[in-house]
Amino acid sequence: MTKSFNVVTIKWGTMYNAEDVNKLYSAILRNTSYQINFYCFTDNAVGLSDGIIALPIPKLNVQPQFIFGNHRKASGLCDDNLAELNGQRVFFFDLDSLIVGNLDEFFDYPVGNRFYAINDWAHRHGKKANQVGQASCYSWVVGTLGYIKEYFEKHPQEVIDTYYTATQQYVSAKVIEKFGKIWFWPDNWFKSFRFHCIPHPLLRFFITPKLPPVKGLKMIAFHGEPGIREALQGVWCLNPQSAKYPHGFKKLYKHVRPTSWIADYWK
């Protein structure tokens, strides 16, 4: 009998659209021999491919002013009754995840009730080393993280005051508080487009980003800017209202050449 695994993602507002969900779904199916139950929690299911299980975004019982940034994802998806999957393991992928390799060993990797995440590239040194799970791809057993959602609902002002939009740091701190540590995926499985593909700032006008020649590579994370669609087109940020540092020196190094190899995987 073919193994079955649960994959979840989340989409709200206008930053991502149905195409982003459909391409992630297709990429995961292409890169595993296992049966996939693919859940998209969304406020707009129009245009989603057949086979995607569309469900409402889990409700956060806090005042609207506390629901911004990624709190819907970070706390909301910790719901103990998520899609009636209590007791089952789920694998979360952000919509800015580019699948570039086979995922079978990834799905087979987790042990017991452990929480797995990418070791955040921005915090691998210093006092936060091995303390922050990068939120592009993580996995947990539904029913083990409900306390994270409940704490946010009971203490929203405290969480906002402490972490503001750093939701992956909030979740990581609560996981460590309960389990003593975060279990990280093997480092060669996940790389960052920003940290590992884009060349040095002085070379970005002349050299196209490259796929890292890493054995076993499974995913490129497009966290922050540029996103997948932007890098494919060679634009740092397609939304001028969200682009930071529109003038001055920082505009010079916020540049990316059109990266055509992305289309080989994003389809």
C-alpha positions in Angstrom: 0.0 0.0 0.0 1.3 3.5 -0.9 2.2 5.7 2.0 0.0 8.8 2.5 1.2 12.1 3.9 -0.5 15.4 4.8 0.8 18.7 3.3 -0.6 22.0 4.4 -0.2 25.6 3.2 -2.0 28.9 3.8 -3.2 31.7 1.5 -5.0 34.9 2.4 -5.3 38.4 1.0 -3.7 39.3 -2.4 0.0 38.6 -1.9 -0.4 35.1 -3.3 -2.9 33.7 -5.7 -4.4 30.4 -6.8 -1.5 29.9 -9.3 1.0 29.9 -6.5 -1.0 27.2 -4.6 -1.5 25.1 -7.7 2.2 25.2 -8.7 3.3 24.2 -5.2 0.8 21.3 -5.3 1.9 20.1 -8.7 5.6 20.3 -7.7 5.1 18.2 -4.6 3.1 15.6 -6.5 5.9 15.4 -9.2 8.6 14.9 -6.6 7.2 12.1 -4.5 6.0 8.6 -5.0 3.7 8.8 -2.0 0.0 9.8 -1.9 -0.4 13.4 -0.8 -3.4 14.9 1.0 -2.9 18.6 0.2 -4.7 21.1 2.4 -4.9 24.9 1.6 -6.3 27.1 4.4 -7.6 30.1 2.6 -10.1 33.0 2.5 -10.5 32.5 -1.3 -10.6 29.0 -2.9 -11.4 30.2 -6.4 -9.1 28.7 -9.0 -7.6 26.0 -6.9 -6.8 22.8 -8.7 -8.9 19.7 -8.3 -7.4 17.5 -5.6 -6.6 20.5 -3.3 -8.6 20.4 -0.1 -9.6 24.0 0.6 -10.6 24.9 4.1 -11.2 28.1 6.1 -8.3 29.7 7.8 -8.4 28.7 11.5 -10.0 31.4 13.7 -7.8 33.3 16.1 -9.9 34.4 19.1 -8.3 37.8 19.5 -9.2 41.4 18.6 -8.6 42.2 14.8 -5.7 44.6 15.6 -3.6 41.7 16.8 -4.0 39.6 13.6 -1.4 40.9 11.2 1.8 39.7 9.6 2.1 35.9 9.8 0.1 35.4 13.0 -2.6 33.6 11.1 0.0 31.0 10.0 2.2 30.9 13.1 -0.5 30.6 15.7 -3.6 29.7 13.7 -2.2 26.5 12.2 -1.2 25.2 15.6 -4.9 24.5 16.2 -5.3 21.1 17.9 -8.2 20.3 15.6 -6.6 21.4 12.3 -8.6 19.8 9.5 -9.6 17.1 11.9 -6.0 15.8 11.7 -5.4 15.5 15.4 -2.7 12.9 16.1 -1.5 13.0 12.5 1.8 14.5 11.2 1.5 17.4 8.8 4.2 19.1 6.6 3.9 22.8 6.0 5.2 24.6 2.9 5.1 28.3 2.4 3.8 29.4 -1.0 7.3 30.9 -1.8 8.8 27.4 -1.7 10.5 26.1 -4.9 10.6 22.3 -4.9 13.8 21.2 -6.8 14.3 17.6 -5.7 12.7 14.3 -4.6 10.8 14.5 -1.3 10.4 10.8 -0.4 13.2 10.8 2.3 11.9 14.1 3.6 8.4 12.6 4.3 10.1 9.6 5.9 12.4 11.6 8.1 10.4 12.6 11.2 10.4 10.5 14.3 7.7 10.5 17.0 6.1 13.8 17.9 9.1 15.9 17.2 8.8 19.4 15.7 11.1 19.8 12.6 12.1 23.0 10.9 14.9 24.6 8.8 17.7 25.9 10.9 17.2 29.6 10.3 20.0 30.9 8.1 19.9 34.4 9.7 20.4 33.0 13.2 23.0 30.3 12.9 25.6 32.2 14.9 25.5 34.2 18.1 23.1 33.9 21.0 20.2 32.6 18.8 22.1 29.8 17.2 20.0 26.7 16.9 17.1 28.5 18.6 15.0 29.6 15.6 13.2 27.4 13.1 12.8 29.1 9.7 9.2 28.9 8.7 9.3 28.1 5.0 9.0 24.4 5.7 8.3 22.7 9.0 6.5 19.7 10.4 4.6 18.7 13.5 2.0 16.3 14.8 -1.4 18.0 15.1 -2.4 18.1 18.7 1.1 18.9 20.1 1.2 22.7 19.4 -2.2 23.8 20.4 -0.8 25.6 23.5 1.0 28.0 21.1 -2.3 29.2 19.7 -4.0 29.3 23.1 -1.1 31.4 24.6 -1.4 33.9 21.8 -5.2 34.1 22.3 -4.8 34.7 26.0 -1.8 37.1 25.8 -1.9 38.8 22.4 -0.5 42.1 23.6 2.5 40.4 25.3 3.3 38.3 22.2 3.1 41.3 20.0 5.2 43.4 22.3 7.8 40.7 22.5 7.9 39.4 19.0 5.8 41.8 16.8 6.1 40.2 13.3 8.9 37.8 14.2 6.3 34.9 14.4 8.8 32.2 13.7 10.8 33.3 16.7 7.6 33.1 18.8 6.8 29.6 17.7 10.4 28.5 18.1 10.6 29.8 21.6 7.4 28.0 22.6 8.5 24.7 21.0 11.8 24.9 22.9 9.9 25.8 26.1 7.9 22.5 25.8 10.3 20.1 24.0 13.7 21.5 25.0 14.9 21.9 21.4 13.9 22.1 17.7 14.8 19.2 15.5 16.3 20.6 12.2 16.1 19.1 8.7 19.5 18.1 7.2 21.2 21.3 6.1 21.7 20.2 2.5 18.0 19.7 1.9 17.0 23.4 2.0 18.7 26.5 0.7 17.8 30.2 0.6 17.5 32.0 -2.7 18.7 35.2 -1.0 21.6 33.6 0.9 22.7 30.8 -1.5 21.7 31.7 -5.0 22.1 35.4 -5.5 25.7 36.5 -6.1 27.6 39.1 -4.1 25.9 42.6 -4.3 28.6 44.0 -6.5 28.0 41.2 -9.1 24.2 41.2 -9.2 23.9 43.3 -12.3 26.2 40.9 -14.2 25.7 37.4 -12.9 22.5 35.4 -12.9 21.6 33.6 -9.6 22.5 29.9 -9.7 21.0 26.8 -8.2 23.4 25.6 -5.5 25.2 22.4 -6.6 24.2 20.6 -3.4 23.7 16.9 -3.3 20.2 16.0 -2.0 18.8 19.5 -2.4 15.0 19.5 -2.1 13.8 23.1 -1.9 14.8 26.7 -2.4 13.1 29.1 0.0 12.2 32.6 -1.3 11.7 34.3 2.1 11.4 38.0 1.9 12.3 39.7 -1.4 12.6 38.8 -4.2 9.8 36.2 -4.5 9.6 33.4 -7.0 7.7 35.3 -9.6 9.9 38.4 -9.1 13.2 36.5 -9.5 11.9 34.7 -12.6 11.2 38.1 -14.2 14.3 39.8 -12.8 12.5 42.3 -10.5 13.4 42.7 -6.9 9.9 43.6 -5.8 6.8 43.7 -8.1 4.8 45.7 -5.5 6.3 49.2 -5.2 4.3 49.9 -2.0 6.0 47.1 -0.2 9.5 47.6 -1.5 11.9 48.8 1.1 14.7 51.4 0.6 13.4 52.8 -2.7 16.2 55.3 -3.0 19.9 55.5 -2.2 22.7 52.8 -2.0 20.4 50.0 -0.9 18.5 50.3 -4.1 21.7 49.4 -6.0 22.2 46.0 -4.3 18.5 45.1 -4.3 18.8 43.8 -7.8 18.3 40.4 -9.4 18.8 39.3 -13.0 16.0 37.3 -14.7 16.5 33.7 -13.4 15.1 31.5 -16.1 15.9 28.1 -14.4 13.2 28.8 -11.9 10.6 28.0 -14.6 12.0 24.4 -14.9 10.6 23.8 -11.4 7.8 26.3 -10.9 5.1 24.8 -13.1 
